[in-house]
Amino acid sequence: MSVGYNGFADLRKTSYRFIFGYPNGTAGQGFIIDKNKPQAGFDRDMQNNLFYFQEGSDAYLPFTSMYQFVNAGYVNFNYKPSDTWDILIGARYENDLSLIRYNRQGQENKQTINKNRDLFLPSLAVKKALNDRSNLRFAASKTVTRPVLIETMPIEYINPDNETIVGNANILNSENYNIDLKYEYFPTNKELIAVNLFAKRIDNPIERSFRTSGNSNGVAITFYNAKKADLLGLELEGVISLSRISEALSNFSLGANATFMYTDVERSPEQLQLERPLGYSDDQLHKRGLQGAAPYTVNADLKYDFKKKNALSRTLSLVYNVSGSKIFAVGSSGTDNFYERPFNQVDFVYQEQLTKNWNIKFGVQNILNNQYKIELGDDSYYNVNTNNNLQYTNYYRGTTFNFTVGYTF
């Protein structure tokens, strides 16, 4: 039996300023700016006294603060009635206290949101060894997902893509009820075949959404709680040594993991109001899945691993992953959702243990450098004039090279 305590505190204050450029008596003239290299144009027009900069921040809006304290106590009991059974029972109690203070636009008096939540999070994990090569596992638990800062802080954040993101101070924690049933088979001590069935019920899942805005884009990204979401899935996993093909390939192994998932969301009243087009009732809205949940995910790696003469290891890996189209942001006022399209990524990783203490790692990420796309779906409630262009954003993420030297004491 183990008993313990852990907790954390998160204390943040934010402030920001907006500086705007205004024409200097030249409102009727146009300005031509190279958006990829704007500074040269700004410098030229400033020298010619064509415009000037002036602060345009709200007097009160830019100042916010958030204080969060989580204190938790837990107890775990590991019971092994025989060599083939392993039972782990756990319980965790959390007190989650947060205080958010912010100003509404043009208002001097601060708004305060005080949340004090008590959470009881039980868990159960059971392992049954069927024989010396296979196991059956069952797990059930309740967990919590807290909103991150950008989801809960009610300030406007403008990223380099000119997206406006606004947090929702009233966002709630998501409470997750999880069940897993897994079968594992080990053909050898280096191989694995596993099948996992899982289901989840999420109360108050947090979803990214679009809403109308008075900014230059006409929309802003914000976050809402759905009422609930149900998830059902199948996970397949395998690691196979290629020595099964030829003994000359004994240092090679192939691993793969594939997850297939079905999700269904029940919208909250706020989401119904946001998504419902004019003239439609709630029961006429299309069914949809959970924002951010992909219908399938595939990961695979080809690994070459061998021991040098001094028994130190050297590993080369080629890694691939892709996910199916998933909702990037929930649509509003009758438009379809915006979808993050499949992105095929291939990475290369080289690792070597130079001595007992020194090691190096070299990696190349995103070798293919495919185009990353977010697109509007084609199932809106009415015709949307997009001029045959459904893309919200598309760009190349680029290829990343990294090199690490490590020392272990």
N, C-alpha and C positions, 0 to 999 in steps of 0.2 A: 504494500500500500504506500502511496506517495501523496503527500499533502503539500500545497504550496500557494504562493501569492505572486501575481504579477500585475503590472499596470503601466500606464503611460500618461503623459501630459503633453498637450499640444497647444501652445500659446502663440497667437499670430496677430500682428497688426499690419494693416495695409494702407497705403496712400498712393495716389497717382495724380498726374497732371496731363491735360490735353493742351497742346499748342497748335493753333490754327494759322494758316496763311490767308491773308486778306488782300484783295487788289487795292493798289494805291491810286484811286481815282481813275482806274482803267477798267471799269466793270464791263465795258462793251467790247474789250479786246479778248481774244482767245489766247490761251497758253498751250504751247506744244511741249510736252514733257516725255522723254524716253523713260518709260516706267521701269526698265531694267537698270538704267543708269541715271537716276533723277537728279543727283547732286549737281552735275554740271549745269543743268537748266536752272536750278534754284540759284546757284552762284551768279549766273549771268543776269537773271532778272532782278536779283537783289542789288547788284552793282548798278543796274539801270533804274533803280528805284521804282520798279513796277509793282511790287507788293511788299508787305511787311508781316511779321509774325506777332501774334497776340495770344495770351492765355485765354482759353475758353472753358476752363473747368467750372463745374458747379461748385459753389462755395462750401457745400457740406457733403456732397455725395462721395468724394474720394476717400473718406476716412472710415474704415471699418475695423472691427476686432473680433476675434473668436478665441474662446478658451474652452478646451475640452479635457476632461479628466476621466480616465477609465481605471477602476480598481476591481480586481478579480481575485477570487479564491477558488481553488479547485482541489478535487480529490480523485485519484485513480486507484482502482483495485484490480490487480492482475491475478487471476485464479487459473491454476492448471490442475484439473482433477486427475489427468493421466498424461502419458507422453504424447497422445494424439490430439488432445484438446488444449486450446489456449484462449482464455476468455478475459477481455479487458473491459471493465465497466468504469465509466468516468462521469463526473458532473462538475459543472463550472457555474459559478454565480458571478455576474458582473453588475456593477453600478456604472452607468454611462451618463455623465453630466456634461452638458455643453451650454455655453452662453454666447450668443451672437448679438453684436450691437452694430447698427448701421443707420444711415440717414436716407430718407426718401428724397427724391430730387426737389431742391428748393426749400426743404424743411430743416430748421435748425435743431429741433428736438430729435434725439436719437430713438430709434425703435429697438426694442430688446426682445429676443426670442430665447427663452429659457427651457431647455429640455432635460428632464431627469428620468432616466429609464433604468429599470431593474430587469435583468435577463437571467433566466435559468437555462443552461445549455447542457443537456444530458448526451451521453454517447455510449454506444455498445459496439464492440468488435469481437467477433468469434472466428477462430481458425480451427478447422478440423483437418488433420493430416490423414488422407485416405490411405496412403501407403508412402513409401520412402521417395516417391517421385511426383506426387500430386497432392494438392491442397484444395479445400473448399473454404471460402471466406464469406462472411456476412458482416455487414456494417450498417448501423443506423445512427443518425446523429441530428442534432439541431445546431445550426451555426448562424452567425450574423454577418452581414455585409454592411459596412458603414460607408456613407458617401465621402468621397475625397473632397479636398478643399474647393476645387473649381466647380463642383456640383452643388455645394451648399452655401458658398459665400456670395451674397447678393450684390456683386459688383460686375461691371462690364470689363471683360478681357478681350482685347483685339489681338489676334495672332498674326503672324507674317502673311498669311493668305487673305487677310482682311475679313476674316470671320469674326463676328461678335458673339462672345460666349457669356451668358449671364447665369449665375448660380441661383438656386431656389432655396431660400432660407428655411422653408417649411418642409424640405425633403426629409423623409423618414428612413430609418434603418430598414434593410431587407432582412427578413427572418426566413431561413432556409431549412427545410426538412428533407433529409437525404437518406436514401436506402441503396445499398449496393450488394450484389450477389456475384461472386467471382470464383471461377475455376482456374487453377494453375496446374500446368504439367511441365515437368523438367525432364526432357529426354536425356540430357547430360548435365554436368555441373556448369556448362557454359551456354546452355540453350533453354528457351522458355517458349511455351505456348499458353496463352491465357484468353479467357472470354469473360467479359464483365457486363452484367445487366444492371442498369441504374435508373432511378427515378427520383425526381425532386419536386417538391411543392415550395414555391417562393411566395411569401406574403410581402406585399409592397415592393416588388422589384423596381429598381431604378432604371429609367430609360431615357436616352438622349432624344430630344425632339426639336423640331423647328417651330418657331412662332413668328408672327408678323412683327415688324419693328420699323421705327422711323429712321434707321440708319441707311447708309448708301446702298446696302444690299437688299433692303426691304425685309430681311428675315434675320433672326438671331437664334443661336443654339441655346437651349436651356434643358432642364431635367425635371421629370415628373415621376411620381410613383404610380405604377399600375396597381390594380387591386390585388391580383395574384397571377401566377404563371405556373403551368404544369410542364414538366420535362420528362421525356422517356428516351432512353438511349441504349445503344449497344457499342461496346468497345472491344476491339480485337487487337491482340498484341502478340508479337512473335520475335524471337531471336534465334537464328539458325546458323550453325557453323557450315562454311562452304566445303569443309573436308568431306561432307557427304557426297559431293560431286567428284572431288579428286583430293588425294592426300597432299598434293602440291599446293592446295588452297587452304591448308589447315590454319593459317594465320588470318584468314579472312572470315568475317561474319556479316550477316545481313540482318538488320532489325527493322521492324515496321510496326506502326501503331495506327489504327483507323478507328474513328468514332463517328457513329451515325446517330443523329438526334432529332426528335420531333418536339416542338414546343408550341404551346397555345397560351395566349394572354387574355385575361379578362381586364378590360380597361377600367380605370378609375373615373369618377365623375368629371374631373378636370380634363382627362384625356378625351372623354366622349365629347365634351364641349369643344375641344381643340380640333379633333379629327373630323367631326360630323360636318358634312357639306350642307348647304342651305337646302331645305326641303326634304331632308332625309330624317328618318327616326333612328334611334339607337340600334334596333334589331336589324336594320338594313346595312349596317357597316360590315365590311369584309372581315372575315377572321384573319388574324395575322399571328406570326410567331414573336418570340421575345427579341427585343433589340439587342444586337451583339452576339446572338447565338447562331452559330453556323450549322447548317443541316449535315455537313460532313467535314471532317478534318483528317488529313492524312500526313503522317510523318514517317520518314524512312532514312536509314543510314547504312552506308557500306563502310565497314571498319577494317583496317589492317593493323594488327597488334602483334608485336613480337618482343622478346627479351634479348638484350644485347649480351655480350660475353660476361659482363660484370653483373648480370641479372637485373639490370635497370631496364625499364620499359620505354618503348617508342610506339606511338599510335598516330595513324593517319585516318581521317574520317571525311567522308563526303555525305552531307546531310541535305535532305529535301523535305519541304513541307508546303502544304496548300490547304486552304479552307474554302468551303462553298460560299456562294453569295449570302451575305448576312445584312440585316438592317443596320445601316450606319446611324440613321436618324429617322424617327417617325414623322410621316407627313402631316399636313394640317389643312383644314378647310377643303377637304375633298381630293387633295393630291395624293398620289401613291407615296410610299416610303422611298427613302434614298438608300441605295444598296452599295455596300463595299464589295466589289467584284473579286473573284478568285485571283490571288497573287502567288505565282509560283516562285519559290525562293530556294536557291541552292547555295550551300555554304561549304567551305573547306576548312578543316581544323587539323593542325599538326601539334602534337604534344610529345615532349621528350624529358625524361628524368636524367639530367646530366650526371649528377652525383647523388649521394644520399640526401643532400640538403638542397641542391640547386635544380631548378626545372625551368623549362621554357615552353611557351605556347604561342603559336602563330595562327592567325585566322583570316580568312577572306569571306566576307558576308555579302550575300546577294550577288553572286557571280553573274547570273543571267541579266540582272538589272531590267526586269520587265517593268511595264508601265503600271503604276498604281492608279486605280480608277474608283470613283464614287459616282453613281449614276441614279437618276430618277427612274423609278419603275414605270412600267407601261400599263398599269392597272388603276389609273385615276378614275374617279367617279364621273368626270366630265372631260371633254377634250382639252388638253393643255397644249398651247401653241409654243413649241420649243424649237421650231425651225429645224426639226429632225436632229436636234442636239440635246441628248438627255444627260450629258455629263455635268456633274457639279464641280468635280475637280479631277485632274489627271496630271501626273508628273512621274519622273523617274527618281526613285529613292537613292540611286547611286550605289556604288560598290565600296565597301568599307574594309580597310586592312588594319589589323591590330597585332601587336607583338607584346608579349608579357614575359618578364623574368621574375621568377619567384624563389624565395628562400624559406625553407622550413626549419625551424629550430628544434 
